[in-house]
């Protein structure tokens, strides 16, 4: 049986005009080329594999991928918009997502987006999407200055746990500064740091202590830099408990509360990830179809010689089946 890829994205082939000066829209430039626009600003060039299921399925077949989780592109989250406006945007993209995956419902698994700045609206949209055929939800790693341990986000995550719905956390909205606007540094350093911080928020912020252990949550990009710095965090929890000892247990206690994807591109990084969080907590992710993603999907898992056949099978499929329920 083929891989299950839990980290891919879609973009519809157009959508109704959205409110706001910086609202996203799609500038179609040819049959094989389009530009995501944020108001008048060019955001990302994309190709039809963002919305064309046949192209996506052909790439999946070439990579040995049996099924993909198809999640929103984080630029469309709209967490900074008024909640009613963000809820309307979420409904538009969530309904269009179902059209994208409709040609292969047994292989393309849709995850919705929600207006996370309003937990009540977010819970309602999640329930609507589940009724319509979505299988999970992708959220950003923060809402403004609120991390995942904020009261509103914890409320939403607890609701997801009660509904037995998997949650995929993706970094977004990295700070723009003269120093990190070079070399795509927002993606190369900002995304790992944001993901690391969101894991710490659920641990050190006491989020996992307050959320039902039924919650199935996965962090993108190998959990960012978390695995490399777990020892530093553990040491700080013990040595400066007066400052960061807000969780009931030391950080290492919570390693069985979350999953991370495998899109770290290097066997040494994957080994550290497996050694730190456990082989049963790593799932294949590719970030398809974006250029910083991994092709073929699961390539670093396939070539990593330190994995046994049983461990590789867990990462390639078994863990994802458990995460997805």
N, C-alpha and C positions, 0 to 999 in steps of 0.2 A: 504494500500500500504506500502511496506517495506522501510527501510532506504536507503538513498544515502550516501555512504562513499566517501568523497573527498580526502582522504589521504591514498593511498596504493602504493606499489612499485612492480616492476617486475625485474627479471633478466632472460635473455634468457638462453637457455640450450646450450650455446656455441656461439662463434662468430669468425670471421676471425682474424688472428694474427694482433695485432695493433702495430704501431711503438712506440719506447721509452723504456728505461730500466725499468721504473716503470709502464708500460702499464698493464691494467687489463686483466686477462684471467681466465677461469674457470677450476679448477681441479676437475673433476668428480671422486668421490671416491667410490661410489656405486650407486645402483638404487635409493637410498633415501637420498643421502648425497653428498654435493659438497662444495668446498671452493673457494670463490672469492680470487684471488691472485692479488697483485699489484707488478708486477715484481717477486721477490723472497720472498716477504713478504705476510704472511697470513693476509687477511683483515677481512673476515666474513664467517662463516659457514652457509650454506643455505640448504633448502630442496626443493623438486620438486614443492611445491606450489608457488614458485617464477615464474615458467614458465608453469605449467600444469593447463590449464583452468578448467578441470574437478575437480581437487582438490580444486581449488579456488572457484568454483561455489558451491561445497558441503559445504565448510566453510561459504560461504555467506548465503546459505539456512539455515544452522544451527543457524546463527546469525540474521536472519530476514533482511538481506541486499538485496535490490532489484537491486542496481547498484553500481559499484565501479568506481572511477577515478583511472586509472592504470598509474602511473608515473614512470619515470626512477629512478634508485638508484643513489643518488647524487655523489657517488664515480666515476661515469663514465662521469661527466660533462666535464672534461679535459680543464678547463679554463686556466690552466698554460701552455698548449701546444701552438705551433704556430697556428694561426687561421685556415689556410688551413687544417692542421692535425686535429684540433678539429672539423672542419666542416665535414670531412670525417668520424670521429668517430661517430658524431651525426647522420649522414645518416645511418650508419650501425645499430646502436641501434634503431633508429626510425623505420626503416623498419622491424626489428625483433619484435618490439613491436606490430606491426599490426598482425604478425603471432600469438603472444601470445593471443591477444583478439579476433582473428577471430572466434573461436568456439561459441562466445556469443556476437555478436556486439550490441545487445540490452541491455546487462547488464554490459559489460566491456568497459569503456570509456577511450580511449588512450590519454594521454598527452605526447607531444614530449619534447626533449631537444634541445638546440640551442648553437652554439659557441658564448656565450655572450661577449667574449672579443673583438669581431668584430661585431658591430651593423649591418653593411650591410649584412654580412654573416648570422647573426642571423635572420634578417628579411627575407632573401631569404629562409633559411631552414624552418622557420615557415610557409611561404606561400606554400612551397613544401609539407610539412606535412599536412597542412589543405586540400590541393587538394587530398591527398592520403587517408584521412579519420581520421586524428587526430582531437580532439575536443578542445584542449587547450595546454598549455605549462607549464612545471615546470622549474623554474630557481633557481639557488643558491642565497644566500642572499648577496653575494659580489663577486667581481672578483679581486683577489689580494687585493690591498689596496683601490680599488674603491667600494664605497657603492652604494646603489640603486639610490642615487641622482646624480651619476656621469653622465656626458653628454651622454656617449654612452648607458648606461642602460636606461636613460630617453627616449632617441631616440627609443630604442626598445619597451619600455612600451607604448609610444605614438602610435607606429605602431600597437601593440596589441590592444590598445583601438580603433584605427580606423577600425580594422578588426573585432571588437566585439568578441575578443577571451579571455577567462578566463585565468588568470595567477596564478599559485600556487608557493609560495616562500618557499623553504626548506633550513634550515641551513646546512652548510657543511664546511669542511676544518677548523675545530677548531684547535687552537694553541696547540701544544704538548709541555708541560713543565713537570718537575719533580713533580710539585704540582697537575696538573690536569690529569696526566697519571694514577693516582690511582683511584680505585673504579669506573671506567668508568666516571670519573668526566668531561671529554670532553663532554659526552652526558648528564650528570646530571646538570652541570652548564654552560658548554660552549654553548650547543645548545640553551637553553633559553636566554642566554645573546646575542648570535648572532642574534636570531630572534628579540629580543627587539631592538637591534641596527638597524636592517634593517627597522623596523617600524619607528623609530626615523629619519632615513635618509630621508624617504619620507616625513615626517612631518617637522622636523626642517631644513632639507636640502632644503626645498622648492620644493621637487619633486612633491607633490600633487598639488602645485600651478602652475606647468608647464605642468602637464599631464591632458588631457581631463578627465572630471568627468565620462565619459563612461567606463573608465578602471574598470574592475572587477578583483580584486586581493585578494588573500587569503593567510594568513600566517599560517604556520604549528605550532603544539604544543601550541595551545592556544595563539599565539602571544608572546610566551616566557614569560618574566617577565614584559611585558609592562603594563598589567592591574594593577598590584600591585603598579607600580611606576608612574602611570599617574599623580597623585597629585604632586609628586616631580618634574616631568617634567613641569607641568603647573606652579608651583611656581617659578621654575627657569626661565621660559620664561618671567614672569612678573618682577621678582626681578633682574635678570641679562640679561635684554633684550639687553644690549650692547654686550653680548657675544653670546647668542643663539637665539636672535630674528631674525632669518633669514627667518622664515616662515611668510606669510602674516597675519595669524591669530594664536591665542593660540592653543596648541595641541588638546584640547578637541573639537575644531571646526571640526576636520578631522575624527571623529569617524565613520562617515557614508561613508567613502571612501574605507573601506576595510573590509574583513571578517577574522575570525579566526576559526580554527577547535577546536573540543571539547576534544581532547585527553589530558586531564589534570588529569584524574584518581581519582579525589576527588570532592565530592559534594560541599565542601566549596570553592574550587578553581573555579568550574563551576559557582557558585553563584556570586562570585566576577567578573568573566568574563562577565556574563550576565548583572550584574548591571553596569559594566563599559562601555562596547562597545554596549550593547543593544541586546535583545534576537533575533532581526532580523538580526544580524551580526555573529551569531555562527552557524557553520555547523558541522555535524558529521565527525570526522576523526579517523582512528584507527591505522595507521602506519603498517597495515598488509603487509607482513606476518612476520615481524621482532619481536624478542622476547621482545623488550621494548614497543611493541604496546599494544593495548587494545583488549582483547577478553572477552566476545563477543563485537563486534563493537557497539559503542553507549551505553555501559553498564552504564557509569556514568550519561548519560542523562536519561536513563530508570529508574534509581533508585533515582533520585534527586527529593525529595518530594516538593521542593519549586516551581517547574514548574507546571503551569496549563496544561491541555490537549492541549490547543491551542498553548501554547509556546513550548511544547515538539514536537508537529507536525511541527512547523516551523523549529526547530533545526534538527529534524530527516529527513526532506524532503523538506519542502517549501523553506527554504533559499538556499539550494543546487540547487534547480531548477532555482532559480533566478540567482545564481552565474554562473551556467553552461549555462544559456540562453536557 
